[in-house]
Amino acid sequence: MEAKKMAIIATKGTLDWDYPPFILASTAAALGYEVQIFFTFYGLQLLKKDLSGLKISPLGNPGMPMKMPFGPKWFKGLNWNIPNAVQSLVPGYENLATALMKQTIANNGVASIPELRELCVEADVKMIGCQMTVELFGFDHREFMDGVEYGGAATFFEFAGETDICLFI
């Protein structure tokens, strides 16, 4: 029996949007799927050697109100629904939201983006960086992790056209 195939297009480069492609790819690979991820536009951030700059952007994110990851139980239970106007005006709010998200992730034992990416590498998930986007944004291949294949949409479609599941994230 031929292995099932899954293709993912990763287009986002913020901390909250970086989890789905790697979680889905590593899970599918663990289930025996052949998996490829096509990283384009801001999704290319996920292929960079240094992932320390990943942030979460609460601005314009209607699902952003979160619980606090620290403090007494009553404090952790509060839903912090801060209006977008306040988020955009408060200096450093993006850094605060990123720190809180990272703490929430750590508190719940969720793997980090570098750990999930390494799981994908170990599971032979093929990672394709969009060459057009690399050129468009003036990136250099040396900025990206080893093992990345570069190609365009046609390269991705060769595989995606034969998949059982194709996801756009």
Secondary structure, DSSP 4 states (H G I P E B T S, - for coil): -PPPEEEEEE---SHHHHHHHHHHHHHHHHTT-EEEEEE-GGGGGGGBS--TT-----TT-TT--B--SSS-HHHHT--B---HHHHHHSTTHHHHHHHHHHHHHHHTTPPPHHHHHHHHHHTT-EEEEEHHHHHHTT--GGGBPTT-EEE-HHHHHHHHTT-SEEEE-
